[in-house]
Amino acid sequence: MTSTHTDITYREPMASPVVGADDVAAPLAGRDILVCDTTLRDGAHSVAHQFRAADVRAIAGGLDAAGVNVIEVTHGDGLGGSSFNYGFSAEDDIDLITAARGVIKNAKLAALLLPGIGTLDDLKRAHDAGIDVVRVATHCTEADISLEHLHGAKKLGLETVGFLMMSHMVGPNRLATEAEIMRDAGADTVYVVDSAGAMLPHQVVERVEAVRARLGDDMLIGMHAHNNLGSGVANALAAAAAGVSIVDGSLHGLGAGAGNAATEVLAAALDRSGARTSVHTLELIDVAEDIVAEICKGKLPKLDRGSLLLGYAGIYSSFLLHTRRAAARYGVSEAEILLELGRRRVVGGQEDMIIDVAIELAGIQLPD
Amino acid sequence: MSLRCAVVGSGNIGSDLIRKLERSELLIPSLLVGVDPESDGLKRARAAGIEATHEGVQVLLDRADEFDVVFEATSAHVHTLNAPRYLEAGLFALDLTPAAVGPYVVPAVNLDLVAGQRNLNMVTCGGQATVPMVAAISRVTTVEYAEIVSTISSRAAGPGTRANIDEFTETTSDALVKVGGAKRGKAIIVLNPANPPIMMRNTVFAAVDANVDPQAIIDSVNEMVAAVQAYVPGYELVSEPQIDRGAGPRGTTKVSIFLRVAGAGDYLPAYAGNLDIITAASIAAAERHAILTGHTPAGLTLAAGARAATKERI
């Protein structure tokens, strides 16, 4: 399966421009690590899915020039995500994918698909628009709803990723079993996905090790980290040390909740950990600062009360801004909505329950 | 004399149908067809004194004159193959798969379609739960776009649903337009593995005319909920419909309706409202067919027969 990324030119880690890089033992010395950037997918949550084709061209062009390996472009909730429930996109997924395709020279172009929201027809249109990779995402216990999409993607000749969301909700063994289902259905890579930003490094390590033990060292494993407990980059590094070979990030940490591990921070941290990547760290830092921070001014994610509670209570990060709106609409507390959602054990995709809880907290009764 | 019914498919849906047929005054469970001799559904049917075979649909076709109605509870692929054979054999077919060979029937909305058809499709569980709400809105205003989210317990989603999740979303979207009356439709399904299992939840969003009278929507929705409750007693609104002016795309008004469906607990526990609503809807369609073809129990008038058939489930 490692054959899917054979054409990468890795470079030796860059020494820090300020501090000598040889003063500590490097935990990732000699390791080749791929970087996937999801600014234009998970990051879309931060801007309520309002990215325009011009934004996509600027950001994807910058990411590609800076040597990122995979660039994901889709509505925050994947193909077909534009909806009342998840927020309507400013522009169609296919138009945004087409815009990215026009500027990407080296990186692979990816789209996200959540079975139950997007369909194989959506995937075919994304394929026609030029994606190379599809990441098929399910809740961590529901891998078997991804089979028709993984099979379909393989028939289209796409590279495939199985994306196990909310991985904190199951133990390592069960997660490995679900990863195996996706591998058997044709996933070239499987991801441990901390959608709620609820995991700490030791929990990430346990899960990566279990998946690796089950699927063997030849299987590509990835890590998608959120920053709700402030450990996004640390979790990605811990995953890499435990054997993951591709890590996700987004520029300036854009993304649901407190956002993702920031790609430019990750690149710097990978350098300082001794890993070999194809990313030009200083160029990437400029893309984050000069392009993304400008386009997303006032919308950059923060580790505030709401996003901390997501991580603390283990709630899907995408719920944050929907919760904020429902709290304002019904005059109830954002924190109370989040904690009630945690008690109800809602999973990704159940954004409708946010309004439901807000109505209940507001004491709106059914007339007799 | 009651209608003689065969159920093809001995999984969860087929087993639930058998239980509901046993209770109907207009329908008799005469045969359950499966393909696996070890099927729990076949064993249960036999224990209840109902003929059951694991030798497949040919058993039914060879003796087609002994039956009036066939319920298809297999898969879309199997029903596509079986549909012309049922037609040729003179059987009235109710299709609980997403095959959509015949037109969609949602009892609270278009039960009269039963007259003159030989094959009807029951849409999906989410469609049975949400299409009535979209129809309730579209009879008072223009629905530019309808979107539904069905969340079902992972335990209530069988292998058929899991393997064909796109069929669920596509068939449901199609019915939001064709039966619900929306100009465009979108359906989303979410599986939730929580334990204890969650009740089936459905949310309906609609983008409607900006100048709609909110009370007209609320009245129409309440009336429709009562119509569905006549055959699905566990169907209810969780809260009053929410109407937000200007909150939809291009200045439309956004309507949000929150529903919960508790199952009758016939074969699977009450959380499996998704199973209950589609089997209950197909029983309602079969009972209408019974009444239209004069199979009314002695001593009951047509209308009383229809009431008797539904009342005991309330």
Boltz contact constraints between the chains, C-beta under 6 A:
constraints:
  - contact:
      token1: [A, 83]
      token2: [B, 147]
      max_distance: 6.0
  - contact:
      token1: [A, 83]
      token2: [B, 186]
      max_distance: 6.0
  - contact:
      token1: [A, 84]
      token2: [B, 147]
      max_distance: 6.0
  - contact:
      token1: [A, 84]
      token2: [B, 205]
      max_distance: 6.0
  - contact:
      token1: [A, 85]
      token2: [B, 149]
      max_distance: 6.0
  - contact:
      token1: [A, 88]
      token2: [B, 249]
      max_distance: 6.0
  - contact:
      token1: [A, 115]
      token2: [B, 165]
      max_distance: 6.0
  - contact:
      token1: [A, 116]
      token2: [B, 165]
      max_distance: 6.0
  - contact:
      token1: [A, 116]
      token2: [B, 189]
      max_distance: 6.0
  - contact:
      token1: [A, 116]
      token2: [B, 190]
      max_distance: 6.0
  - contact:
      token1: [A, 117]
      token2: [B, 188]
      max_distance: 6.0
  - contact:
      token1: [A, 119]
      token2: [B, 166]
      max_distance: 6.0
  - contact:
      token1: [A, 120]
      token2: [B, 166]
      max_distance: 6.0
  - contact:
      token1: [A, 141]
      token2: [B, 193]
      max_distance: 6.0
  - contact:
      token1: [A, 142]
      token2: [B, 191]
      max_distance: 6.0
  - contact:
      token1: [A, 144]
      token2: [B, 162]
      max_distance: 6.0
  - contact:
      token1: [A, 145]
      token2: [B, 162]
      max_distance: 6.0
  - contact:
      token1: [A, 145]
      token2: [B, 165]
      max_distance: 6.0
  - contact:
      token1: [A, 345]
      token2: [B, 194]
      max_distance: 6.0
  - contact:
      token1: [A, 347]
      token2: [B, 192]
      max_distance: 6.0
  - contact:
      token1: [A, 349]
      token2: [B, 190]
      max_distance: 6.0
  - contact:
      token1: [A, 350]
      token2: [B, 151]
      max_distance: 6.0
  - contact:
      token1: [A, 350]
      token2: [B, 190]
      max_distance: 6.0
  - contact:
      token1: [A, 352]
      token2: [B, 149]
      max_distance: 6.0
  - contact:
      token1: [A, 352]
      token2: [B, 203]
      max_distance: 6.0
  - contact:
      token1: [A, 356]
      token2: [B, 258]
      max_distance: 6.0
  - contact:
      token1: [A, 359]
      token2: [B, 239]
      max_distance: 6.0
  - contact:
      token1: [A, 364]
      token2: [B, 239]
      max_distance: 6.0
  - contact:
      token1: [A, 366]
      token2: [B, 240]
      max_distance: 6.0
